[in-house]
């Protein structure tokens, strides 16, 4: 990268960005929301052992693949931050693109899983289960779609934010925001680490 390009960077990545505190506050709020959902899910799971039968219909394979994908994307966003600290714009763009691609793979896999689950009659309200009198089973799928849907929304938001930051970096602006994007993405990955065993392994 040329010295002229470096001169147009608004803030070097080795400076402490003012947005870091705001990001930590945002992450804390998000963890409170997901923490409440997970705690209430665990309470119902203990109360209703038959939820294990419902969880047996989730795809452990797809869940495991998505776990690996998100863990790999955490690595690539770390590499993007390292490149930002070196002011290596080219490497930042490559690693951030890999992270966005990981998010896209995750959402495609989740969509495929949703399609199969919905085709089997397991929806947010699961009318077939309710008609059969299995309101407890229906409640499981409500929790499932709320938690995974909310998490998927966060994945989509993280991807969108990273794409915006990439456009800004190409213009020589806001290189420090790579770190903030990484903080958010690690939060998304951390939440999935809790959701995966609860919804896919504990059957």
PyMOL commands that place a pseudoatom at each C-alpha (Angstrom):
pseudoatom trace, name=CA, resn=UNK, resi=1, chain=A, elem=C, hetatm=0, pos=[0.000, 0.000, 0.000]
pseudoatom trace, name=CA, resn=UNK, resi=2, chain=A, elem=C, hetatm=0, pos=[1.365, 3.470, -0.915]
pseudoatom trace, name=CA, resn=UNK, resi=3, chain=A, elem=C, hetatm=0, pos=[2.216, 6.163, 1.646]
pseudoatom trace, name=CA, resn=UNK, resi=4, chain=A, elem=C, hetatm=0, pos=[-0.456, 8.372, 0.064]
pseudoatom trace, name=CA, resn=UNK, resi=5, chain=A, elem=C, hetatm=0, pos=[-3.053, 5.706, 0.800]
pseudoatom trace, name=CA, resn=UNK, resi=6, chain=A, elem=C, hetatm=0, pos=[-1.873, 5.461, 4.398]
pseudoatom trace, name=CA, resn=UNK, resi=7, chain=A, elem=C, hetatm=0, pos=[-2.179, 9.218, 4.793]
pseudoatom trace, name=CA, resn=UNK, resi=8, chain=A, elem=C, hetatm=0, pos=[-5.873, 9.079, 3.898]
pseudoatom trace, name=CA, resn=UNK, resi=9, chain=A, elem=C, hetatm=0, pos=[-6.729, 6.550, 6.598]
pseudoatom trace, name=CA, resn=UNK, resi=10, chain=A, elem=C, hetatm=0, pos=[-8.865, 8.361, 9.133]
pseudoatom trace, name=CA, resn=UNK, resi=11, chain=A, elem=C, hetatm=0, pos=[-7.638, 6.409, 12.164]
pseudoatom trace, name=CA, resn=UNK, resi=12, chain=A, elem=C, hetatm=0, pos=[-4.854, 3.834, 12.446]
pseudoatom trace, name=CA, resn=UNK, resi=13, chain=A, elem=C, hetatm=0, pos=[-5.940, 0.499, 13.844]
pseudoatom trace, name=CA, resn=UNK, resi=14, chain=A, elem=C, hetatm=0, pos=[-3.358, 0.678, 16.668]
pseudoatom trace, name=CA, resn=UNK, resi=15, chain=A, elem=C, hetatm=0, pos=[-5.225, 3.597, 18.254]
pseudoatom trace, name=CA, resn=UNK, resi=16, chain=A, elem=C, hetatm=0, pos=[-7.952, 2.856, 20.791]
pseudoatom trace, name=CA, resn=UNK, resi=17, chain=A, elem=C, hetatm=0, pos=[-11.242, 3.637, 19.000]
pseudoatom trace, name=CA, resn=UNK, resi=18, chain=A, elem=C, hetatm=0, pos=[-13.892, 5.588, 20.844]
pseudoatom trace, name=CA, resn=UNK, resi=19, chain=A, elem=C, hetatm=0, pos=[-16.517, 3.086, 19.650]
pseudoatom trace, name=CA, resn=UNK, resi=20, chain=A, elem=C, hetatm=0, pos=[-15.022, 0.231, 21.667]
pseudoatom trace, name=CA, resn=UNK, resi=21, chain=A, elem=C, hetatm=0, pos=[-16.917, 1.139, 24.834]
pseudoatom trace, name=CA, resn=UNK, resi=22, chain=A, elem=C, hetatm=0, pos=[-20.145, 1.456, 22.884]
pseudoatom trace, name=CA, resn=UNK, resi=23, chain=A, elem=C, hetatm=0, pos=[-19.564, -1.954, 21.341]
pseudoatom trace, name=CA, resn=UNK, resi=24, chain=A, elem=C, hetatm=0, pos=[-18.987, -3.537, 24.748]
pseudoatom trace, name=CA, resn=UNK, resi=25, chain=A, elem=C, hetatm=0, pos=[-22.266, -2.021, 25.973]
pseudoatom trace, name=CA, resn=UNK, resi=26, chain=A, elem=C, hetatm=0, pos=[-24.056, -3.393, 22.905]
pseudoatom trace, name=CA, resn=UNK, resi=27, chain=A, elem=C, hetatm=0, pos=[-22.534, -6.842, 23.420]
pseudoatom trace, name=CA, resn=UNK, resi=28, chain=A, elem=C, hetatm=0, pos=[-23.518, -6.827, 27.097]
pseudoatom trace, name=CA, resn=UNK, resi=29, chain=A, elem=C, hetatm=0, pos=[-27.113, -6.016, 26.161]
pseudoatom trace, name=CA, resn=UNK, resi=30, chain=A, elem=C, hetatm=0, pos=[-27.230, -8.756, 23.536]
pseudoatom trace, name=CA, resn=UNK, resi=31, chain=A, elem=C, hetatm=0, pos=[-25.803, -11.314, 25.951]
pseudoatom trace, name=CA, resn=UNK, resi=32, chain=A, elem=C, hetatm=0, pos=[-28.469, -10.390, 28.494]
pseudoatom trace, name=CA, resn=UNK, resi=33, chain=A, elem=C, hetatm=0, pos=[-31.182, -11.037, 25.890]
pseudoatom trace, name=CA, resn=UNK, resi=34, chain=A, elem=C, hetatm=0, pos=[-29.768, -14.382, 24.786]
pseudoatom trace, name=CA, resn=UNK, resi=35, chain=A, elem=C, hetatm=0, pos=[-28.876, -15.290, 28.352]
pseudoatom trace, name=CA, resn=UNK, resi=36, chain=A, elem=C, hetatm=0, pos=[-32.522, -14.847, 29.348]
pseudoatom trace, name=CA, resn=UNK, resi=37, chain=A, elem=C, hetatm=0, pos=[-33.712, -16.987, 26.448]
pseudoatom trace, name=CA, resn=UNK, resi=38, chain=A, elem=C, hetatm=0, pos=[-31.197, -19.730, 27.199]
pseudoatom trace, name=CA, resn=UNK, resi=39, chain=A, elem=C, hetatm=0, pos=[-32.034, -19.713, 30.918]
pseudoatom trace, name=CA, resn=UNK, resi=40, chain=A, elem=C, hetatm=0, pos=[-35.766, -20.010, 30.257]
pseudoatom trace, name=CA, resn=UNK, resi=41, chain=A, elem=C, hetatm=0, pos=[-35.116, -22.723, 27.653]
pseudoatom trace, name=CA, resn=UNK, resi=42, chain=A, elem=C, hetatm=0, pos=[-33.125, -24.719, 30.214]
pseudoatom trace, name=CA, resn=UNK, resi=43, chain=A, elem=C, hetatm=0, pos=[-35.903, -24.331, 32.752]
pseudoatom trace, name=CA, resn=UNK, resi=44, chain=A, elem=C, hetatm=0, pos=[-38.468, -25.742, 30.332]
pseudoatom trace, name=CA, resn=UNK, resi=45, chain=A, elem=C, hetatm=0, pos=[-36.077, -28.453, 29.140]
pseudoatom trace, name=CA, resn=UNK, resi=46, chain=A, elem=C, hetatm=0, pos=[-35.669, -29.708, 32.710]
pseudoatom trace, name=CA, resn=UNK, resi=47, chain=A, elem=C, hetatm=0, pos=[-39.421, -29.505, 33.278]
pseudoatom trace, name=CA, resn=UNK, resi=48, chain=A, elem=C, hetatm=0, pos=[-40.311, -31.240, 29.993]
pseudoatom trace, name=CA, resn=UNK, resi=49, chain=A, elem=C, hetatm=0, pos=[-37.932, -34.144, 29.217]
pseudoatom trace, name=CA, resn=UNK, resi=50, chain=A, elem=C, hetatm=0, pos=[-39.993, -34.855, 26.093]
pseudoatom trace, name=CA, resn=UNK, resi=51, chain=A, elem=C, hetatm=0, pos=[-38.314, -31.849, 24.497]
pseudoatom trace, name=CA, resn=UNK, resi=52, chain=A, elem=C, hetatm=0, pos=[-35.484, -34.285, 23.789]
pseudoatom trace, name=CA, resn=UNK, resi=53, chain=A, elem=C, hetatm=0, pos=[-37.776, -36.042, 21.320]
pseudoatom trace, name=CA, resn=UNK, resi=54, chain=A, elem=C, hetatm=0, pos=[-38.380, -32.757, 19.524]
pseudoatom trace, name=CA, resn=UNK, resi=55, chain=A, elem=C, hetatm=0, pos=[-34.661, -31.932, 19.483]
pseudoatom trace, name=CA, resn=UNK, resi=56, chain=A, elem=C, hetatm=0, pos=[-34.052, -35.269, 17.769]
pseudoatom trace, name=CA, resn=UNK, resi=57, chain=A, elem=C, hetatm=0, pos=[-35.600, -33.736, 14.640]
pseudoatom trace, name=CA, resn=UNK, resi=58, chain=A, elem=C, hetatm=0, pos=[-32.915, -31.056, 14.363]
pseudoatom trace, name=CA, resn=UNK, resi=59, chain=A, elem=C, hetatm=0, pos=[-29.961, -31.798, 12.092]
pseudoatom trace, name=CA, resn=UNK, resi=60, chain=A, elem=C, hetatm=0, pos=[-26.845, -32.399, 14.177]
pseudoatom trace, name=CA, resn=UNK, resi=61, chain=A, elem=C, hetatm=0, pos=[-24.775, -32.587, 10.996]
pseudoatom trace, name=CA, resn=UNK, resi=62, chain=A, elem=C, hetatm=0, pos=[-25.835, -29.162, 9.742]
pseudoatom trace, name=CA, resn=UNK, resi=63, chain=A, elem=C, hetatm=0, pos=[-25.450, -27.738, 13.236]
pseudoatom trace, name=CA, resn=UNK, resi=64, chain=A, elem=C, hetatm=0, pos=[-21.911, -29.150, 13.475]
pseudoatom trace, name=CA, resn=UNK, resi=65, chain=A, elem=C, hetatm=0, pos=[-20.999, -27.832, 10.025]
pseudoatom trace, name=CA, resn=UNK, resi=66, chain=A, elem=C, hetatm=0, pos=[-22.261, -24.388, 10.973]
pseudoatom trace, name=CA, resn=UNK, resi=67, chain=A, elem=C, hetatm=0, pos=[-20.266, -24.519, 14.195]
pseudoatom trace, name=CA, resn=UNK, resi=68, chain=A, elem=C, hetatm=0, pos=[-17.073, -25.220, 12.251]
pseudoatom trace, name=CA, resn=UNK, resi=69, chain=A, elem=C, hetatm=0, pos=[-17.950, -22.483, 9.750]
pseudoatom trace, name=CA, resn=UNK, resi=70, chain=A, elem=C, hetatm=0, pos=[-18.434, -19.876, 12.474]
pseudoatom trace, name=CA, resn=UNK, resi=71, chain=A, elem=C, hetatm=0, pos=[-15.251, -20.895, 14.278]
pseudoatom trace, name=CA, resn=UNK, resi=72, chain=A, elem=C, hetatm=0, pos=[-13.331, -20.541, 11.015]
pseudoatom trace, name=CA, resn=UNK, resi=73, chain=A, elem=C, hetatm=0, pos=[-14.928, -17.149, 10.420]
pseudoatom trace, name=CA, resn=UNK, resi=74, chain=A, elem=C, hetatm=0, pos=[-13.769, -16.063, 13.888]
pseudoatom trace, name=CA, resn=UNK, resi=75, chain=A, elem=C, hetatm=0, pos=[-10.234, -16.902, 12.795]
pseudoatom trace, name=CA, resn=UNK, resi=76, chain=A, elem=C, hetatm=0, pos=[-10.544, -14.929, 9.573]
pseudoatom trace, name=CA, resn=UNK, resi=77, chain=A, elem=C, hetatm=0, pos=[-11.845, -11.802, 11.331]
pseudoatom trace, name=CA, resn=UNK, resi=78, chain=A, elem=C, hetatm=0, pos=[-8.898, -12.037, 13.744]
pseudoatom trace, name=CA, resn=UNK, resi=79, chain=A, elem=C, hetatm=0, pos=[-6.573, -12.156, 10.737]
pseudoatom trace, name=CA, resn=UNK, resi=80, chain=A, elem=C, hetatm=0, pos=[-8.395, -9.132, 9.297]
pseudoatom trace, name=CA, resn=UNK, resi=81, chain=A, elem=C, hetatm=0, pos=[-7.757, -7.203, 12.520]
pseudoatom trace, name=CA, resn=UNK, resi=82, chain=A, elem=C, hetatm=0, pos=[-4.081, -8.193, 12.461]
pseudoatom trace, name=CA, resn=UNK, resi=83, chain=A, elem=C, hetatm=0, pos=[-3.834, -6.952, 8.874]
pseudoatom trace, name=CA, resn=UNK, resi=84, chain=A, elem=C, hetatm=0, pos=[-5.559, -3.701, 9.884]
pseudoatom trace, name=CA, resn=UNK, resi=85, chain=A, elem=C, hetatm=0, pos=[-2.949, -3.153, 12.582]
pseudoatom trace, name=CA, resn=UNK, resi=86, chain=A, elem=C, hetatm=0, pos=[-0.297, -3.473, 9.877]
pseudoatom trace, name=CA, resn=UNK, resi=87, chain=A, elem=C, hetatm=0, pos=[-2.297, -1.105, 7.642]
pseudoatom trace, name=CA, resn=UNK, resi=88, chain=A, elem=C, hetatm=0, pos=[-2.417, -3.858, 5.013]
pseudoatom trace, name=CA, resn=UNK, resi=89, chain=A, elem=C, hetatm=0, pos=[-5.642, -2.931, 3.235]
pseudoatom trace, name=CA, resn=UNK, resi=90, chain=A, elem=C, hetatm=0, pos=[-5.389, -5.734, 0.699]
pseudoatom trace, name=CA, resn=UNK, resi=91, chain=A, elem=C, hetatm=0, pos=[-5.185, -8.438, 3.368]
pseudoatom trace, name=CA, resn=UNK, resi=92, chain=A, elem=C, hetatm=0, pos=[-7.959, -6.780, 5.385]
pseudoatom trace, name=CA, resn=UNK, resi=93, chain=A, elem=C, hetatm=0, pos=[-10.281, -6.999, 2.402]
pseudoatom trace, name=CA, resn=UNK, resi=94, chain=A, elem=C, hetatm=0, pos=[-9.393, -10.641, 1.753]
pseudoatom trace, name=CA, resn=UNK, resi=95, chain=A, elem=C, hetatm=0, pos=[-9.893, -11.777, 5.343]
pseudoatom trace, name=CA, resn=UNK, resi=96, chain=A, elem=C, hetatm=0, pos=[-13.086, -9.795, 5.827]
pseudoatom trace, name=CA, resn=UNK, resi=97, chain=A, elem=C, hetatm=0, pos=[-14.460, -11.233, 2.591]
pseudoatom trace, name=CA, resn=UNK, resi=98, chain=A, elem=C, hetatm=0, pos=[-13.734, -14.719, 3.933]
pseudoatom trace, name=CA, resn=UNK, resi=99, chain=A, elem=C, hetatm=0, pos=[-15.610, -13.843, 7.124]
pseudoatom trace, name=CA, resn=UNK, resi=100, chain=A, elem=C, hetatm=0, pos=[-18.619, -12.589, 5.190]
pseudoatom trace, name=CA, resn=UNK, resi=101, chain=A, elem=C, hetatm=0, pos=[-18.531, -15.748, 3.085]
pseudoatom trace, name=CA, resn=UNK, resi=102, chain=A, elem=C, hetatm=0, pos=[-18.557, -17.810, 6.270]
pseudoatom trace, name=CA, resn=UNK, resi=103, chain=A, elem=C, hetatm=0, pos=[-21.650, -15.953, 7.430]
pseudoatom trace, name=CA, resn=UNK, resi=104, chain=A, elem=C, hetatm=0, pos=[-23.311, -16.581, 4.074]
pseudoatom trace, name=CA, resn=UNK, resi=105, chain=A, elem=C, hetatm=0, pos=[-22.556, -20.312, 4.253]
pseudoatom trace, name=CA, resn=UNK, resi=106, chain=A, elem=C, hetatm=0, pos=[-24.024, -20.387, 7.749]
pseudoatom trace, name=CA, resn=UNK, resi=107, chain=A, elem=C, hetatm=0, pos=[-27.266, -18.735, 6.615]
pseudoatom trace, name=CA, resn=UNK, resi=108, chain=A, elem=C, hetatm=0, pos=[-27.594, -20.993, 3.562]
pseudoatom trace, name=CA, resn=UNK, resi=109, chain=A, elem=C, hetatm=0, pos=[-27.130, -24.090, 5.729]
pseudoatom trace, name=CA, resn=UNK, resi=110, chain=A, elem=C, hetatm=0, pos=[-29.663, -22.776, 8.248]
pseudoatom trace, name=CA, resn=UNK, resi=111, chain=A, elem=C, hetatm=0, pos=[-32.155, -22.071, 5.459]
pseudoatom trace, name=CA, resn=UNK, resi=112, chain=A, elem=C, hetatm=0, pos=[-31.790, -25.633, 4.191]
pseudoatom trace, name=CA, resn=UNK, resi=113, chain=A, elem=C, hetatm=0, pos=[-32.387, -26.933, 7.701]
pseudoatom trace, name=CA, resn=UNK, resi=114, chain=A, elem=C, hetatm=0, pos=[-35.414, -24.681, 8.168]
pseudoatom trace, name=CA, resn=UNK, resi=115, chain=A, elem=C, hetatm=0, pos=[-36.845, -25.949, 4.877]
pseudoatom trace, name=CA, resn=UNK, resi=116, chain=A, elem=C, hetatm=0, pos=[-36.655, -29.591, 5.973]
pseudoatom trace, name=CA, resn=UNK, resi=117, chain=A, elem=C, hetatm=0, pos=[-38.045, -28.850, 9.437]
pseudoatom trace, name=CA, resn=UNK, resi=118, chain=A, elem=C, hetatm=0, pos=[-40.942, -26.811, 8.110]
pseudoatom trace, name=CA, resn=UNK, resi=119, chain=A, elem=C, hetatm=0, pos=[-41.713, -29.467, 5.477]
pseudoatom trace, name=CA, resn=UNK, resi=120, chain=A, elem=C, hetatm=0, pos=[-42.050, -31.964, 8.337]
pseudoatom trace, name=CA, resn=UNK, resi=121, chain=A, elem=C, hetatm=0, pos=[-44.583, -29.704, 10.034]
pseudoatom trace, name=CA, resn=UNK, resi=122, chain=A, elem=C, hetatm=0, pos=[-42.266, -28.244, 12.662]
pseudoatom trace, name=CA, resn=UNK, resi=123, chain=A, elem=C, hetatm=0, pos=[-42.971, -24.512, 12.501]
pseudoatom trace, name=CA, resn=UNK, resi=124, chain=A, elem=C, hetatm=0, pos=[-43.061, -21.638, 14.966]
pseudoatom trace, name=CA, resn=UNK, resi=125, chain=A, elem=C, hetatm=0, pos=[-46.539, -22.697, 16.112]
pseudoatom trace, name=CA, resn=UNK, resi=126, chain=A, elem=C, hetatm=0, pos=[-46.498, -26.303, 14.785]
pseudoatom trace, name=CA, resn=UNK, resi=127, chain=A, elem=C, hetatm=0, pos=[-50.288, -26.641, 14.174]
pseudoatom trace, name=CA, resn=UNK, resi=128, chain=A, elem=C, hetatm=0, pos=[-50.010, -30.405, 13.650]
pseudoatom trace, name=CA, resn=UNK, resi=129, chain=A, elem=C, hetatm=0, pos=[-48.520, -30.889, 17.093]
pseudoatom trace, name=CA, resn=UNK, resi=130, chain=A, elem=C, hetatm=0, pos=[-51.118, -28.632, 18.671]
pseudoatom trace, name=CA, resn=UNK, resi=131, chain=A, elem=C, hetatm=0, pos=[-53.959, -30.493, 16.943]
pseudoatom trace, name=CA, resn=UNK, resi=132, chain=A, elem=C, hetatm=0, pos=[-52.525, -33.708, 18.356]
pseudoatom trace, name=CA, resn=UNK, resi=133, chain=A, elem=C, hetatm=0, pos=[-52.537, -32.126, 21.794]
pseudoatom trace, name=CA, resn=UNK, resi=134, chain=A, elem=C, hetatm=0, pos=[-48.753, -31.883, 22.023]
pseudoatom trace, name=CA, resn=UNK, resi=135, chain=A, elem=C, hetatm=0, pos=[-48.539, -28.275, 23.188]
pseudoatom trace, name=CA, resn=UNK, resi=136, chain=A, elem=C, hetatm=0, pos=[-45.270, -28.974, 24.980]
pseudoatom trace, name=CA, resn=UNK, resi=137, chain=A, elem=C, hetatm=0, pos=[-43.644, -30.102, 21.735]
pseudoatom trace, name=CA, resn=UNK, resi=138, chain=A, elem=C, hetatm=0, pos=[-45.005, -27.048, 19.950]
pseudoatom trace, name=CA, resn=UNK, resi=139, chain=A, elem=C, hetatm=0, pos=[-43.439, -24.845, 22.628]
pseudoatom trace, name=CA, resn=UNK, resi=140, chain=A, elem=C, hetatm=0, pos=[-40.029, -26.385, 21.907]
pseudoatom trace, name=CA, resn=UNK, resi=141, chain=A, elem=C, hetatm=0, pos=[-40.200, -25.309, 18.273]
pseudoatom trace, name=CA, resn=UNK, resi=142, chain=A, elem=C, hetatm=0, pos=[-41.282, -21.811, 19.278]
pseudoatom trace, name=CA, resn=UNK, resi=143, chain=A, elem=C, hetatm=0, pos=[-38.135, -21.519, 21.368]
pseudoatom trace, name=CA, resn=UNK, resi=144, chain=A, elem=C, hetatm=0, pos=[-36.063, -23.100, 18.628]
pseudoatom trace, name=CA, resn=UNK, resi=145, chain=A, elem=C, hetatm=0, pos=[-37.155, -20.625, 15.973]
pseudoatom trace, name=CA, resn=UNK, resi=146, chain=A, elem=C, hetatm=0, pos=[-36.900, -17.629, 18.302]
pseudoatom trace, name=CA, resn=UNK, resi=147, chain=A, elem=C, hetatm=0, pos=[-33.339, -18.429, 19.378]
pseudoatom trace, name=CA, resn=UNK, resi=148, chain=A, elem=C, hetatm=0, pos=[-31.965, -19.587, 16.045]
pseudoatom trace, name=CA, resn=UNK, resi=149, chain=A, elem=C, hetatm=0, pos=[-33.884, -16.925, 14.111]
pseudoatom trace, name=CA, resn=UNK, resi=150, chain=A, elem=C, hetatm=0, pos=[-32.636, -14.144, 16.382]
pseudoatom trace, name=CA, resn=UNK, resi=151, chain=A, elem=C, hetatm=0, pos=[-29.110, -15.494, 16.114]
pseudoatom trace, name=CA, resn=UNK, resi=152, chain=A, elem=C, hetatm=0, pos=[-29.389, -15.731, 12.327]
pseudoatom trace, name=CA, resn=UNK, resi=153, chain=A, elem=C, hetatm=0, pos=[-30.545, -12.115, 12.249]
pseudoatom trace, name=CA, resn=UNK, resi=154, chain=A, elem=C, hetatm=0, pos=[-27.409, -11.149, 14.151]
pseudoatom trace, name=CA, resn=UNK, resi=155, chain=A, elem=C, hetatm=0, pos=[-25.303, -13.068, 11.629]
pseudoatom trace, name=CA, resn=UNK, resi=156, chain=A, elem=C, hetatm=0, pos=[-26.966, -11.128, 8.802]
pseudoatom trace, name=CA, resn=UNK, resi=157, chain=A, elem=C, hetatm=0, pos=[-26.462, -7.810, 10.612]
pseudoatom trace, name=CA, resn=UNK, resi=158, chain=A, elem=C, hetatm=0, pos=[-22.792, -8.645, 11.199]
pseudoatom trace, name=CA, resn=UNK, resi=159, chain=A, elem=C, hetatm=0, pos=[-22.291, -9.467, 7.529]
pseudoatom trace, name=CA, resn=UNK, resi=160, chain=A, elem=C, hetatm=0, pos=[-23.998, -6.226, 6.458]
pseudoatom trace, name=CA, resn=UNK, resi=161, chain=A, elem=C, hetatm=0, pos=[-21.872, -4.157, 8.829]
pseudoatom trace, name=CA, resn=UNK, resi=162, chain=A, elem=C, hetatm=0, pos=[-18.684, -5.790, 7.561]
pseudoatom trace, name=CA, resn=UNK, resi=163, chain=A, elem=C, hetatm=0, pos=[-19.620, -5.144, 3.934]
pseudoatom trace, name=CA, resn=UNK, resi=164, chain=A, elem=C, hetatm=0, pos=[-20.246, -1.469, 4.765]
pseudoatom trace, name=CA, resn=UNK, resi=165, chain=A, elem=C, hetatm=0, pos=[-16.899, -1.267, 6.576]
pseudoatom trace, name=CA, resn=UNK, resi=166, chain=A, elem=C, hetatm=0, pos=[-15.160, -2.867, 3.605]
pseudoatom trace, name=CA, resn=UNK, resi=167, chain=A, elem=C, hetatm=0, pos=[-16.534, -0.175, 1.291]
pseudoatom trace, name=CA, resn=UNK, resi=168, chain=A, elem=C, hetatm=0, pos=[-15.333, 2.481, 3.734]
pseudoatom trace, name=CA, resn=UNK, resi=169, chain=A, elem=C, hetatm=0, pos=[-11.873, 0.925, 3.942]
pseudoatom trace, name=CA, resn=UNK, resi=170, chain=A, elem=C, hetatm=0, pos=[-11.589, 0.907, 0.151]
pseudoatom trace, name=CA, resn=UNK, resi=171, chain=A, elem=C, hetatm=0, pos=[-12.074, 4.668, 0.342]
pseudoatom trace, name=CA, resn=UNK, resi=172, chain=A, elem=C, hetatm=0, pos=[-9.349, 4.902, 2.975]
pseudoatom trace, name=CA, resn=UNK, resi=173, chain=A, elem=C, hetatm=0, pos=[-11.738, 5.436, 5.868]
pseudoatom trace, name=CA, resn=UNK, resi=174, chain=A, elem=C, hetatm=0, pos=[-12.510, 3.863, 9.258]
pseudoatom trace, name=CA, resn=UNK, resi=175, chain=A, elem=C, hetatm=0, pos=[-9.882, 1.139, 9.339]
pseudoatom trace, name=CA, resn=UNK, resi=176, chain=A, elem=C, hetatm=0, pos=[-10.290, 1.036, 13.122]
pseudoatom trace, name=CA, resn=UNK, resi=177, chain=A, elem=C, hetatm=0, pos=[-13.814, -0.349, 12.707]
pseudoatom trace, name=CA, resn=UNK, resi=178, chain=A, elem=C, hetatm=0, pos=[-12.396, -3.735, 11.738]
pseudoatom trace, name=CA, resn=UNK, resi=179, chain=A, elem=C, hetatm=0, pos=[-11.791, -4.317, 15.445]
pseudoatom trace, name=CA, resn=UNK, resi=180, chain=A, elem=C, hetatm=0, pos=[-15.375, -3.355, 16.304]
pseudoatom trace, name=CA, resn=UNK, resi=181, chain=A, elem=C, hetatm=0, pos=[-16.735, -5.696, 13.635]
pseudoatom trace, name=CA, resn=UNK, resi=182, chain=A, elem=C, hetatm=0, pos=[-14.556, -8.445, 15.073]
pseudoatom trace, name=CA, resn=UNK, resi=183, chain=A, elem=C, hetatm=0, pos=[-15.897, -7.883, 18.588]
pseudoatom trace, name=CA, resn=UNK, resi=184, chain=A, elem=C, hetatm=0, pos=[-19.460, -8.176, 17.327]
pseudoatom trace, name=CA, resn=UNK, resi=185, chain=A, elem=C, hetatm=0, pos=[-18.678, -11.281, 15.278]
pseudoatom trace, name=CA, resn=UNK, resi=186, chain=A, elem=C, hetatm=0, pos=[-17.034, -13.038, 18.211]
pseudoatom trace, name=CA, resn=UNK, resi=187, chain=A, elem=C, hetatm=0, pos=[-20.214, -12.387, 20.201]
pseudoatom trace, name=CA, resn=UNK, resi=188, chain=A, elem=C, hetatm=0, pos=[-22.274, -14.026, 17.444]
pseudoatom trace, name=CA, resn=UNK, resi=189, chain=A, elem=C, hetatm=0, pos=[-19.957, -17.039, 17.499]
pseudoatom trace, name=CA, resn=UNK, resi=190, chain=A, elem=C, hetatm=0, pos=[-20.047, -17.276, 21.299]
pseudoatom trace, name=CA, resn=UNK, resi=191, chain=A, elem=C, hetatm=0, pos=[-23.846, -17.353, 21.336]
pseudoatom trace, name=CA, resn=UNK, resi=192, chain=A, elem=C, hetatm=0, pos=[-23.898, -20.181, 18.794]
pseudoatom trace, name=CA, resn=UNK, resi=193, chain=A, elem=C, hetatm=0, pos=[-21.454, -22.176, 20.921]
pseudoatom trace, name=CA, resn=UNK, resi=194, chain=A, elem=C, hetatm=0, pos=[-24.194, -22.233, 23.580]
pseudoatom trace, name=CA, resn=UNK, resi=195, chain=A, elem=C, hetatm=0, pos=[-27.090, -22.842, 21.183]
pseudoatom trace, name=CA, resn=UNK, resi=196, chain=A, elem=C, hetatm=0, pos=[-25.489, -25.752, 19.337]
pseudoatom trace, name=CA, resn=UNK, resi=197, chain=A, elem=C, hetatm=0, pos=[-25.280, -28.227, 22.260]
pseudoatom trace, name=CA, resn=UNK, resi=198, chain=A, elem=C, hetatm=0, pos=[-28.651, -27.160, 23.655]
pseudoatom trace, name=CA, resn=UNK, resi=199, chain=A, elem=C, hetatm=0, pos=[-30.605, -27.581, 20.417]
pseudoatom trace, name=CA, resn=UNK, resi=200, chain=A, elem=C, hetatm=0, pos=[-28.595, -30.174, 18.495]
pseudoatom trace, name=CA, resn=UNK, resi=201, chain=A, elem=C, hetatm=0, pos=[-26.670, -32.422, 20.890]
pseudoatom trace, name=CA, resn=UNK, resi=202, chain=A, elem=C, hetatm=0, pos=[-28.788, -32.681, 24.061]
pseudoatom trace, name=CA, resn=UNK, resi=203, chain=A, elem=C, hetatm=0, pos=[-31.422, -35.015, 22.575]
for i in range(1, 203): cmd.bond("trace and resi %d" % i, "trace and resi %d" % (i + 1))
show_as sticks, trace
zoom trace
